[in-house]
Amino acid sequence: MAMATLTMANLTVMIALLIAAATAASNAPAPAPATGYTNHTVGGTVGWFFNSTTNTSATNYSTWAATQTFNLGDYLIFISISNTTVIQTYNETVYRNCTMDESEDGDTYQYDGGQNQFEKSLTVAVPLTIVGPNYYFSDADDGAQCQSGMAFEIQVNHGLGLPPYLNQPPPPPYLEPPGSDSAQFPPITFPQSPANSGFRAGASLTGVLCVSFFILFELLSVF
């Protein structure tokens, strides 16, 4: 009887703990509802920079990302120089390895901000268009920048959803034009003369030539 009473007491305690845990989870603060779209300057006032002398990133970008709330339609603004790169990926393996070598179609993008010269100021705006984990890193110096802190992960919420200017259907897939060997050209056709006009056969052409030579001979004999 004592054992049964003890078991019932333990069960009561367990139920009470479960109820308390469920209540705490339901009372956990939810992300604040989005009221608009936000431009997030990566790294804040520090920007997106790498110190090649000390081989360190300008700040802890993961710590910065943890202070932000990201929603669809927001932008990440990378203020940097062309010594770094901006890689966006949805592929965690690509992110962990700090290289695009294992990327697949449509899961990884590189932004250059239109700048292809070294040591030039660079501003890159990256839209957030997919809910869930998004990964960012710099693969410059063969991935050494990424391995030394130029990388961070964010969680994108739905928020207000994509604005109309970002909610466009993807372009049709690119189809490579056929090569010169496989190009098909339409057959060339020559216009046909009417049945009773022009020169009908080789015999007619020969007759005309004979008449022409005869007239030329007569003209030469006059002179």
FENLINNOR-V710592 format. One record per residue. N is the residue number from 1. PSI is psi as a letter, one per 30 degrees, with the letter a starting at -180 (NA if undefined). OMEGA is omega in degrees with one decimal (* if undefined). Layout:
BEGIN
N&PSI&OMEGA  N&PSI&OMEGA
END
This chain:
BEGIN
1&e&178.6  2&e&179.5  3&e&-179.9  4&e&179.9  5&e&180.0  6&e&179.7  7&e&178.7  8&e&179.0  9&e&178.7  10&e&179.8  11&e&179.4  12&e&179.3  13&e&-179.3  14&e&178.7  15&e&179.4  16&e&179.2  17&e&178.9  18&e&178.9  19&e&-179.9  20&e&179.7  21&e&179.2  22&e&178.9  23&e&179.0  24&e&179.6  25&e&-179.3  26&f&179.9  27&g&180.0  28&k&-178.0  29&k&177.2  30&l&176.6  31&k&-179.6  32&k&-179.6  33&k&-179.2  34&k&177.2  35&f&179.7  36&a&-180.0  37&k&-171.9  38&k&169.4  39&j&-178.8  40&j&175.9  41&j&-173.7  42&k&-178.8  43&g&-179.0  44&b&-178.3  45&f&-178.3  46&e&-178.5  47&a&-175.8  48&i&-173.4  49&l&179.1  50&k&178.2  51&j&-176.7  52&f&178.3  53&e&-179.6  54&f&-177.9  55&h&178.8  56&l&174.6  57&l&-176.0  58&f&178.1  59&l&175.6  60&j&-173.3  61&f&175.8  62&e&176.8  63&e&177.6  64&e&-177.1  65&e&-178.5  66&f&-179.8  67&f&-174.0  68&l&170.4  69&k&-173.9  70&k&179.1  71&l&174.0  72&k&178.9  73&f&174.3  74&l&175.5  75&k&166.4  76&k&179.7  77&j&178.9  78&j&175.3  79&j&-168.8  80&a&170.9  81&l&-173.3  82&g&173.3  83&f&178.6  84&l&175.1  85&l&176.4  86&j&179.1  87&k&174.0  88&k&-179.9  89&l&172.1  90&g&-177.1  91&j&-176.2  92&e&179.4  93&e&176.6  94&e&-179.6  95&e&-177.1  96&e&-177.1  97&f&177.2  98&h&179.3  99&l&178.5  100&g&-173.1  101&e&-177.1  102&g&179.3  103&l&177.6  104&l&-176.6  105&k&172.6  106&g&-178.2  107&f&-177.2  108&k&-178.2  109&k&175.3  110&k&179.9  111&k&178.0  112&f&178.0  113&g&-179.8  114&g&-177.5  115&k&-179.8  116&g&176.3  117&k&-176.3  118&l&176.1  119&h&178.8  120&k&177.7  121&k&-172.7  122&k&172.6  123&k&-176.8  124&k&176.9  125&k&-176.6  126&j&179.5  127&k&175.6  128&j&-172.0  129&f&-177.9  130&k&178.3  131&k&176.7  132&a&-176.9  133&k&173.5  134&k&-176.0  135&k&-178.8  136&k&177.1  137&l&172.2  138&k&179.9  139&g&179.2  140&l&-178.2  141&h&178.3  142&h&176.7  143&f&-177.4  144&e&178.9  145&e&178.1  146&e&-178.4  147&f&-178.7  148&g&171.1  149&f&179.9  150&i&-177.7  151&k&175.1  152&l&179.8  153&k&175.8  154&l&175.4  155&j&-176.7  156&k&176.9  157&l&-179.0  158&e&-179.8  159&b&178.7  160&f&-175.2  161&l&-178.5  162&k&173.3  163&l&-176.3  164&e&-176.2  165&f&174.5  166&f&-176.5  167&i&-178.3  168&k&176.7  169&k&179.8  170&l&178.5  171&l&178.5  172&l&-178.8  173&k&-179.9  174&k&176.9  175&k&-178.5  176&k&179.5  177&l&-179.3  178&k&178.0  179&l&-176.8  180&e&-178.8  181&e&-175.7  182&g&-179.1  183&k&179.7  184&k&179.7  185&k&178.5  186&k&179.4  187&k&179.3  188&k&178.5  189&k&178.4  190&k&179.7  191&k&179.6  192&k&178.2  193&l&175.7  194&l&-171.1  195&e&-173.2  196&h&179.1  197&l&177.5  198&a&-179.3  199&k&-174.4  200&f&-175.6  201&l&-179.6  202&e&-178.8  203&e&-180.0  204&e&179.0  205&e&179.3  206&e&179.9  207&e&179.4  208&e&178.9  209&e&179.2  210&e&179.5  211&e&-179.4  212&e&179.0  213&e&180.0  214&e&179.6  215&e&178.2  216&e&179.2  217&e&179.2  218&e&179.6  219&e&179.9  220&e&-179.1  221&f&179.3  222&e&-179.1  223&NA&*
END
